[in-house]
Amino acid sequence: MAQAKSALAAGNFAEAKRLAKQAEKNLKAVEEAIEDLEEAKEEAEELKEEQEEKEREAKEEQEEKLKEEAEQEAERLEKEREKAEEDAHEAEEKLREAGNKDED
């Protein structure tokens, strides 16, 4: 732009006009580059937010899966405990019956 002003001051109107047009083209290119950069930043931010959301969802799913596994394990242990109690009760009855037979 400074060159265009110098050419204009020297009376070289054609050169001043050419330089002004070139400066305008350069300015448009810079503006487009800035817009592209802003769009790229916005897209990067959106992708970052999307990734964070997916990570949160994956963590929640993992926590839910672990909770379900813990509940299943608790149920399994409860069944084992009940079975052990039944077995112990049956063993006690057999001992009583055996004791009663010995007394007869």
N, C-alpha and C positions, 0 to 999 in steps of 0.2 A: 504494500500500500504506500509505503514511503517512496518507493521508486516511481509509482504512478504520480504522486504529488510532485516529485522532482521533474518528471517528464512534462507534466502539465505546466509547471512554472517555466520550463524552457521553451514552451510553445509547441512541443511535440504531442499534439492531440491524439494521433493514431496510436502512438506508443503508450500514452497515458490510458487510453481506453482499453487497449489490450492488457496492460498490467492490472487495471481495475477489474476486468473480467476474470483474469487469472486469480486475483486475490479473492474474488467472489466465489469462484469454483473451489478454491482451497478452503474457504470458510465453510461452504456447504459440506465439503468432505469431512471437515473437523466436526461439524454439527452432527452429521450422520454417524461418525465414529463414536461420538459421545452418546447418541441415542442407542447405538448397538451395545455400548458398554453398560448403559443403564438397564437395557433389556436383559443382558447377560447376568448382571448382578441380581435382578429380580428373579430370573429363572433359577439361579444358584440358590437364592434364599428359599424359593418354593421347593426346590429339590431337597434342601437341608431340612425344611419343616416336614416334608413328606417322609424322609428317612427317619427323622426323630419319631414321627407318629408310628411308623412301621416297627421301630425298635420298642416303643411303648407297648404296642399291640403284642409283639413277640414276647416281651417280658410278662405281660398279663396272661398270655396263653401258657407260658412256662409255669407261672405261679399257679394257675388253675390246674394244670396237669399234675404238678407236684401235690397240690391239695387233694386232688382225686386219688392219686396213688397212696397218699397217707391215709385217706379215708378207707380205701380198699384194704390196706395193710391192717388198719385198726379193726375192720370187720373180720378179716381172716384170723387175727389174734383172738378176737372175742369168740369166734366159733371154736378155735382150738381150746380156749379156756373152758368153754361150755362142755366140749367133748371130754376134756381132762376131768372135769367135775363129774360127768356121767360115769366115766370109767372108774373114778375113785369110789363113787357111790355103789356101782356094781361090785367092785372088789370088796367093799365093806359088807355088802349083803352076802356075798359068797363066803366071807370069813364067818359071819354070823351063822349062816346055814351049816358051815363045816363045824363050827363050835357046837351047834345044837345037835348035830349028828353024833359028835363025840360024846355028848352027855347022855344020849340014848343008849 
